[in-house]
Amino acid sequence: MGRGEGSADPVSQADSPSTPSARRRVTSRGCVVVDLGLDGVAAALEQRNILVIRAKAPLALADGEWRSVLLSGRLVVTASPGDLEHDASSFDIGIISLRRLEEIDRDPSVKNRTAALISRAIIDLGLWSVRHGFLLELDPSGATERHLFTPLVD
């Protein structure tokens, strides 16, 4: 029986490398956890081929066990790092802080200026490789040399 005649095809169209959803999975640049209230930024990062985990509660208020399970080894995007700064090295968290920005762009499209700043900083500073033990405070100008990078150690 041929492929077109009802045979079981182990690769469905959804998994085919030629479909947009499969290309998106294959080309994802990495994973970030985005804090509550930053839905537009999260959507725009997804459009930039970044896998996004959206927090359902403020990350700064999460208990230690929850942090270790969800955040460990990931980059975290937040407007208010709070206690996360103290736990970054313990839980292998890299923090990208938006608190220095005058305005956080809420546009969910790829044109989102805040998501562009985050994406550019990740690339320019090699954060996919660094991954944890730092606080990066983005500068509103977007100039990489003006971002504040602070190593966080216990």
N, C-alpha and C positions, 0 to 999 in steps of 0.2 A: 504494500500500500504506500503511495507517495505522500509527501508532506501535505499536499493540498487535499488529501482524501481522508482526513480525520485521524492521522497517526498522532501519537503523543509526541509533541515537540518539547524537548527539555528546556529550550530557551524561548520564553514567551516574548511577545512583542514588547511588553513593558521592560524586559531585561535586555533587549537588544541594544547594542552600543550605538545604533543609529537613531534611537529615539531620544528626544530632548531630556526626559527624566533620567535616563541611564547616563547620558553625557554629564548631567549635573552631578550625579553620584560619583562618577569616575573622576571628575575634575575638581571636586571640592578641595579647597585649599587648607582646611583645618576646621577645628571646632571651637566655638566660644560660647560662654554662658552669658546671657544678657539679663540684667536686673529688671525687676518689675517696673513698669512705667516707661519703658523704652521700646515700645512695640514698633514704632516707625523705623527706628534704628535697626532693630532686629530684622524686619522685613527687607530693608535695604541691604543689609549684610548678606542675607540669603540670596538676593539678586546678584550679589558679587561672588557667588559660589563659595560662600562660607557656611558651614553647618552651624546652625544656631540652636541652642537649648534656651528656652525662655523660662525665666523664673516665675513661679506663681505666687511667691511671697518675697518680701524684701530680703536680699541676700545677707545684709548686715545683721539681721535678726535670727538667722538660721542657727540651729544648734550644731555642736561639733561633729556629731555622727552624720548628720545630713550633709554638712559641708564636705566631710571626707569622702562620702560616696559620690556626690554630684560634681563637686568642684575640683577634686584632686587631679592634678596634671593638666588643667585646662586654663585658658585665658578667660578672664572675667571682665565684662564691660559694665561699669556702674557709674552713676552720677555722684554717689556718696559711699566711698569705700569703708568708712567706719571701722568696725572691728576686723574686717577682712585684712586690713593692713597688718595687724598683729599676728594673724594666722597664716599669712601668705607662705612663709617658708615651711611651716609645720604641715600644711595641706598641699604643698607644691602648687600654689596658685600664682598665676601672673595676673596682675590687676591693671586694667586700662581705665583710668579715671577721667570722667568728663567734667569734674567740678570746676575747672578753670575756664571752661567755655562760657561765653556770655549767653549763648542760646544753644539749645539742643534742637536740631532739625527733626521734626516729627513726620516729615514726608516719607511714606513707605516705598518710594520708588528708588531706582538705582541712582537718581540725581541727588539723593540725600547727602548734604555736606558733612554731617557728623560721621556717617558711615564711610564716606570718602577719606576723612581724616584718620579714622581707625584703620581702614584698609591700608592706606599709604604708610602709616606708622608701623604696622605689622611687617610690611615688606621692607621698608627702609632700615628698620632696626633689627630685622631677623628674628622677630618674636616667636615665630613657629618653632625655631630651634631653641631659644632661651626657655620658653614655656612657663617658667615658674620662678618664684622668689624675687619678684620686682613689683614696683609701683610705677606706672607710666602715667604722668599727668599731661594730657594733651594741651598744646598751646593753640589758642584760637586762630593764629596766623596760619597754622598748618605747616610751618617750617620745622622740619625734623630736628634741626639743631636747637630749637627753642622748647621742645618738649622736655619735661623734667623726668629723667629716669633715675629711680632710686632703688638700689638693691635692698632687699628686705631679708634679714637673717635673724635667727633666734638669739 
